[in-house]
Amino acid sequence: MRYDLVIFDNDGVLVDSEPISNRLLAAYLTELGHPTSYEDSIRDYMGSAMHRIHELILERTGQRLPAEFDEVFHARVFAAFERELRPVAGVDGVLEKLAADGVPYCVASSGSHARIRVGHRTTGLDRWFAEERVFSSEDVGRGKPAPDLFLYAAERMGVAPERCVVVEDSPLGVQAAVAAGMDVYGFTAMTPAERLAGADRLFSDMGELADLLV
């Protein structure tokens, strides 16, 4: 294994949540008077921490989202997760191989700890991720594309940034990994390859990842 730590993004990499959450985000923003299509949401918000959604809406419209926005959105997302969420195809096999080979891994997500846990419990991925392997943008001051979250995860896992590889599916996440001085593998199942052009490698089938990391 060429790396001492594999850092996974969560949404779209471990759990197939991006179609669900972006559909609901687009609908909620439109409901609040900010017309947003599903494609707009994928382009503008995929991989973002919640604070970035607030900042972009304020920057573009001069209006603040309601104080209860995060709470309402998360309630809708969690309810949909319970009904619809599945793990990304092939990710169980990757995690099983990393665990069998003794390769350290963790998750570092723009989502909240609650969102990560709901997704993992619903899909059964919680068996792979003990609490000490889970890191959220809630743990740091700035979310992606700032490098803070990935650097924090590496520090907590006791691995130097240059010995880490990040698995990401969003342009913001790729930017954050590059800024952290880490290699990054771009997962193109949902994101056009050209939007992840800053990645060191690109792949479209999660089942391929274990072999790519060797």
C-alpha positions, 0 to 999 in steps of 0.5 A: 500500500502506497499510503498510510491513511485513506480518507473517504468523503462520505456523501457520494463516496460511501453512501449514495446520498447525493441524488437524495440530498440535492433533490431535497435541497433544490426543492427547499430552496425553490420553496423559499423563493430561490429557484434551484434545479437539481442540476443547479444544486449538484453544480453549486452545492455538492460537497459543501458544508451548510455554511457555504449554502447560506453564504452563497444565497446571501451573496447572490440574493442579498437575503438570508436563509431562515434561522430554521433552514438547517434543522428543516433540511436535515429533518427532510434528508434524514427521513428520506435516508431512512426510506431510500439510502443505499451504500455506494456499490462496491464500497463494502468490498473496499472497506473489507479489504482495507480492514483485512490488510490493516490499512488505516482509513477514516471518513472526513465529511462536510456533513454533520456528525448526525448526518454521517451517523444516520447514513451509516446506520441506515446502510450498515456501514456503521460496522466499519466506522467507529467513532474515532474514524469519523470526522465532520466539518463541525469539528473545524472552523472551515469546511471544504474547499479549505484544507482544515478538515482533512488536516484535522483528520490526518492529525487525529489519525497520526499520519502526515498529510503527504502519506494520505490519500483522499477519495472524493467526488466533488470539486470542493473536496478535490480542492481541499485535498490538494490544499492539504498536500494530499493525493486525491482520487476523484470518483466520477460516478456522478461528477463529470471527470473534467470537474475533478481535473485536479485529482491525481487519478480518476475512477468511475467504479468503486470496486476498482479502488482497492487495486488502484491504492496498491 
